[in-house]
Amino acid sequence: MIAAIKAMITRFVDDIQPGRVECEFEDAWGKIHRFIDKTPIFTDGFLDEHSAYPVDGQITVKVIEKRPNSMIVTTGEPWHVESTKGETVFEVPAEAILPPVPRTNDLSR
């Protein structure tokens, strides 16, 4: 099942088209995971170095396993996103799961 997890876009990284930002979320154990990728991976909104941060975002994921109060997800599918530490599998609180927002922008990598 494809879903999304709530995330926070915390800063603008660089303006390589279409711009890259840092995004983070907290897992089921309270650990913060950070990602740096193209802005359209995390939001349909326009962000640049002049935007006010933090900004709500989300990371599209594939749910691997449902648990009573959490879910195991991978950010490796569908957009091949990995954390700054190279991680792609996470346990997140069930309330962090959202339906994915259809993207209107180009996500070609």
C-alpha positions, 0 to 999 in steps of 0.5 A, a space after each residue: 500500500 502506498 501512503 505518506 508520512 507527516 514530515 517537516 521541511 526544515 530548511 532550503 539546501 540549494 537551488 539546483 533545479 528544482 531546488 533541494 530542501 531538508 525534511 525530517 520526521 520522528 519515528 515511533 521511538 522518538 528518533 529524528 530522521 533527516 532527508 535531503 532531496 528535491 523540493 517536489 519529493 516533499 511538497 507541491 508548494 514552491 520553496 526557496 531560500 526566502 521561504 519561512 521554515 519550517 513548513 509542513 511536508 510529507 514523504 511518500 512511502 510503501 507500507 511494509 507491515 501494519 502493527 497495532 500502534 505503528 507501521 513499518 514503511 519504506 521510503 525506498 518506494 515509490 520515489 527511491 528516497 533515503 535518509 542522510 544516513 542511507 536508511 529507507 525502512 522505518 517504524 512510524 506511529 500509526 497517526 503519522 500515516 497520511 493518504 499520499 497527495 497526488 503530485 502535479 509536479 515532475 518527479 523524474 529523478 
